[in-house]
Amino acid sequence: MLFFVDRRRARFRPISPDLALVAVLAMDLVPISVAIAILRYHLYDIDVLIRRTLTYALPSAVLLVAYLTGVALVQVVSRRSPPAMASR
């Protein structure tokens, strides 16, 4: 619930639900507006950042899948083979 300060009485009073909805929508518009400005006017070289992120994410994902596949194969192979018997 949103409140505003009544300076004459020095206390908090709740604002109406309609005004609260307007306030919440206005607060949501700020980050949306910033995102639109960044994408529209190419601020902060966001295209380069996105491209580099995707460039590094794809090989990282491939390496992760290869590693997990290798670990799974080693576990399957080690469960199937009987333990080695020590000869005396």
Helices and strands as residue ranges (DSSP letters): E 3-6, E 11-14, H 17-40, G 43-45, H 46-80
